[in-house]
């Protein structure tokens, strides 16, 4: 065993510093590595994280691009520091250890297994098919917000749900334009919408699963936004994981673009929350 590697100094990132970095950096420009155990990952993880438990890191290190910056985290920072030292010893040029681990991470988190929601993306789809699935997921979330607007009693909460549904329409507009560009067709929006194949919402969960999971009071605007942020975090996580298994570069790029847009959605929601 190369004991020297465990005395190798590594750079540390505080939670806010890491969040700021990930907010201004495309998801395919860095690796977010979770070195905890699968059950810990399933309980909660940072959206977009790749899971390689520390005991398996030596055998699976080739799954990580040594040429990209890597942010490593665990529960409180101990295992990730060891993992970061291992990566540096293997020639990784830029490795950052998340101090305090996920316990110190106060921002959005995702839940579920690595494979959750990936039945929607086999990795063999064409970019056109990928965009069609993404559009369908956005439609599911738009319908959810519209249905919530009709259910709540508080007027401010109702207007907030209507605003959120409008945001999803704008995202659908972008996806549809990209579909026309990629496919080279002139299909109408109505014809395209008829081809939707998914009824689940963004992130791979159903409406009922989200409501049961987060137990939000839908008449309190702050809780409405918190619910929306949780859903967007799940969506970011799903698109990032799907991009990792994409079969072609074009498909990966399509998924990463949508994932980066989900990051922007989270920022929008954060500002909306601050303005309450």
C-alpha distance (Angstrom), angle and dihedral (degrees) to the residues before:
residue distance angle dihedral
X1 . . .
X2 3.79 . .
X3 3.81 99.1 .
X4 3.81 91.2 176.5
X5 3.80 90.6 73.4
X6 3.80 90.8 66.0
X7 3.80 90.4 63.1
X8 3.80 93.0 50.4
X9 3.81 110.4 121.0
X10 3.80 114.7 -124.4
X11 3.77 132.5 -167.9
X12 3.79 117.1 -105.4
X13 3.79 129.4 -145.5
X14 3.79 122.6 -157.7
X15 3.83 115.6 -138.9
X16 3.81 94.9 -103.9
X17 3.80 92.5 44.0
X18 3.81 89.8 51.2
X19 3.81 91.8 47.3
X20 3.81 91.6 50.2
X21 3.80 90.8 48.7
X22 3.80 93.3 50.0
X23 3.80 91.0 45.1
X24 3.79 93.3 58.4
X25 3.82 97.3 36.7
X26 3.79 127.5 76.2
X27 3.79 112.6 -112.8
X28 3.80 92.8 -120.0
X29 3.82 92.2 54.9
X30 3.81 95.2 70.3
X31 3.80 141.1 24.9
X32 3.79 121.9 -123.1
X33 3.80 105.6 -158.2
X34 3.81 125.0 -164.2
X35 3.82 111.2 -163.7
X36 3.82 97.8 -178.2
X37 3.80 126.0 106.7
X38 3.83 121.9 -79.0
X39 3.82 93.9 -106.7
X40 3.81 90.1 54.8
X41 3.80 90.9 49.3
X42 3.81 91.6 49.2
X43 3.80 91.3 52.0
X44 3.82 92.9 53.1
X45 3.78 138.8 -28.3
X46 3.78 140.1 168.0
X47 3.83 109.2 -90.3
X48 3.79 112.6 -97.0
X49 3.80 95.8 19.7
X50 3.79 121.2 148.3
X51 3.81 113.1 -139.6
X52 3.80 119.5 -135.6
X53 3.81 110.8 150.9
X54 3.79 113.3 -134.5
X55 3.84 94.1 -114.0
X56 3.84 88.9 57.5
X57 3.79 98.2 42.1
X58 3.81 96.1 95.0
X59 3.82 92.2 55.4
X60 3.82 95.4 41.6
X61 3.79 101.4 39.2
X62 3.82 91.2 112.4
X63 3.82 88.1 67.4
X64 3.81 88.4 72.2
X65 3.79 122.9 75.0
X66 3.81 105.7 -122.5
X67 3.79 89.7 -161.7
X68 3.81 94.3 64.1
X69 3.81 126.6 73.1
X70 3.80 110.4 -98.5
X71 3.80 126.2 -151.3
X72 3.80 111.7 -162.4
X73 3.78 126.2 -163.9
X74 3.79 141.0 168.9
X75 3.81 133.7 167.8
X76 3.82 100.4 -60.6
X77 3.82 105.3 -9.6
X78 3.81 106.2 -88.4
X79 3.79 101.6 99.8
X80 3.79 91.9 39.1
X81 3.81 91.0 54.7
X82 3.81 89.9 55.1
X83 3.82 90.2 46.1
X84 3.82 91.4 49.1
X85 3.81 90.4 51.4
X86 3.80 90.0 50.5
X87 3.81 91.1 52.2
X88 3.80 93.0 48.1
X89 3.81 89.6 49.6
X90 3.83 88.5 52.7
X91 3.80 91.8 56.0
X92 3.80 102.2 -94.6
X93 3.78 103.5 156.2
X94 3.81 101.1 -153.6
X95 3.80 120.8 29.3
X96 3.80 125.9 160.0
X97 3.79 125.6 -168.6
X98 3.83 115.2 -145.8
X99 3.80 104.1 -129.1
X100 3.78 114.3 -135.2
X101 3.79 91.4 14.9
X102 3.77 122.6 -132.0
X103 3.80 89.4 -34.0
X104 3.80 87.8 70.5
X105 3.82 93.5 43.0
X106 3.81 105.4 104.3
X107 3.80 96.5 173.8
X108 3.80 130.6 88.2
X109 3.79 119.2 -45.4
X110 3.79 134.5 -166.1
X111 3.79 128.9 -143.1
X112 3.79 137.2 -154.3
X113 3.77 141.9 59.2
X114 3.79 123.5 -48.8
X115 3.80 89.2 -106.2
X116 3.81 96.6 49.1
X117 3.79 111.4 129.0
X118 3.78 93.5 -0.5
X119 3.78 91.2 113.2
X120 3.81 82.3 81.5
X121 3.81 90.7 59.5
X122 3.80 116.7 41.2
X123 3.79 92.7 176.4
X124 3.79 91.5 -117.0
X125 3.80 98.1 83.7
X126 3.76 122.5 116.9
X127 3.82 116.8 -117.3
X128 3.82 87.3 -104.5
X129 3.81 91.9 55.5
X130 3.80 91.0 45.8
X131 3.79 91.7 53.2
X132 3.78 90.1 47.8
X133 3.81 91.6 54.9
X134 3.81 90.9 46.3
X135 3.81 90.7 50.9
X136 3.79 89.3 50.8
X137 3.80 91.9 51.9
X138 3.79 90.7 50.1
X139 3.80 89.0 50.7
X140 3.79 90.3 52.8
X141 3.80 90.7 53.9
X142 3.81 92.8 44.3
X143 3.81 90.2 53.4
X144 3.80 89.6 48.3
X145 3.81 92.4 54.5
X146 3.81 91.5 45.8
X147 3.80 91.3 50.8
X148 3.81 91.3 48.0
X149 3.82 90.8 51.6
X150 3.80 89.4 59.7
X151 3.81 92.9 47.9
X152 3.79 104.2 49.7
X153 3.80 124.1 86.4
X154 3.80 99.5 -156.1
X155 3.82 111.6 90.8
X156 3.81 94.0 -147.7
X157 3.78 91.2 51.2
X158 3.81 90.3 49.4
X159 3.81 91.9 52.4
X160 3.78 89.8 47.4
X161 3.81 92.3 54.4
X162 3.80 89.0 49.1
X163 3.82 89.9 51.9
X164 3.79 90.8 50.1
X165 3.81 91.5 50.4
X166 3.82 89.1 52.0
X167 3.82 90.1 53.3
X168 3.81 89.5 54.5
X169 3.82 91.0 50.8
X170 3.80 89.7 54.4
X171 3.79 89.9 51.3
X172 3.80 89.7 49.8
X173 3.81 88.8 51.6
X174 3.79 90.0 56.2
X175 3.80 93.2 46.7
X176 3.81 92.1 48.7
X177 3.82 92.0 50.4
X178 3.78 89.6 49.7
X179 3.81 89.7 49.9
X180 3.81 91.3 53.9
X181 3.79 90.0 48.5
X182 3.81 95.2 47.8
X183 3.81 96.7 41.2
X184 3.80 96.4 41.5
X185 3.81 89.6 -139.6
X186 3.79 131.6 126.5
X187 3.82 97.3 -141.7
X188 3.80 114.7 157.0
X189 3.79 121.9 -112.9
X190 3.81 90.9 -112.9
X191 3.79 92.5 51.8
X192 3.78 90.4 47.9
X193 3.81 92.2 49.3
X194 3.82 90.5 53.8
X195 3.79 88.5 61.6
X196 3.80 94.0 61.1
X197 3.77 109.9 129.0
X198 3.81 105.8 -177.0
X199 3.78 131.4 75.1
X200 3.84 97.4 -179.4
X201 3.76 121.7 99.2
X202 3.77 128.0 -116.9
X203 3.78 113.3 -63.2
X204 3.79 94.2 33.6
X205 3.82 98.6 -86.8
X206 3.80 129.5 111.5
X207 3.81 126.3 -117.6
X208 3.80 91.7 -103.1
X209 3.80 92.4 49.0
X210 3.79 91.9 53.7
X211 3.81 93.4 47.1
X212 3.81 92.8 47.0
X213 3.77 92.1 45.4
X214 3.80 99.5 50.7
X215 3.83 101.5 27.3
X216 3.80 92.0 -153.8
X217 3.81 122.3 -179.1
X218 3.79 98.1 -123.9
X219 3.81 93.1 -158.7
X220 3.81 91.7 63.3
X221 3.84 110.4 80.4
X222 3.81 93.5 -151.3
X223 3.80 90.6 56.2
X224 3.81 91.1 45.7
X225 3.81 90.0 57.2
X226 3.80 91.7 43.6
X227 3.81 88.9 54.3
X228 3.80 91.2 48.4
X229 3.81 90.8 49.7
X230 3.80 90.7 50.7
X231 3.82 90.4 52.2
X232 3.81 92.5 47.5
X233 3.82 89.8 49.3
X234 3.80 89.0 54.5
X235 3.80 90.1 48.3
X236 3.81 92.5 50.4
X237 3.78 89.2 49.5
X238 3.81 93.1 49.9
X239 3.82 95.9 47.9
X240 3.81 91.8 45.8
X241 3.81 92.2 50.7
X242 3.81 91.2 44.9
X243 3.81 90.2 51.6
X244 3.80 89.8 54.7
X245 3.80 90.9 59.8
X246 3.81 97.5 38.3
X247 3.79 112.3 134.8
X248 3.80 96.9 -143.4
X249 3.78 136.0 36.1
X250 3.82 90.9 -122.2
X251 3.80 91.6 54.2
X252 3.80 91.5 45.8
X253 3.81 90.8 51.4
X254 3.81 91.3 50.7
X255 3.79 91.6 51.9
X256 3.80 93.9 44.2
X257 3.79 91.1 51.6
X258 3.79 90.1 54.0
X259 3.83 90.6 45.7
X260 3.80 90.4 52.8
X261 3.81 89.3 50.3
X262 3.80 88.8 53.9
X263 3.81 87.7 55.8
X264 3.80 87.7 54.6
X265 3.81 89.9 49.0
X266 3.79 89.4 55.0
X267 3.79 90.3 51.6
X268 3.81 90.4 49.9
X269 3.79 90.7 50.7
X270 3.79 90.9 47.8
X271 3.80 90.7 55.0
X272 3.80 90.2 45.5
X273 3.80 88.9 53.2
X274 3.81 91.7 50.1
X275 3.82 90.6 51.3
X276 3.80 95.0 55.8
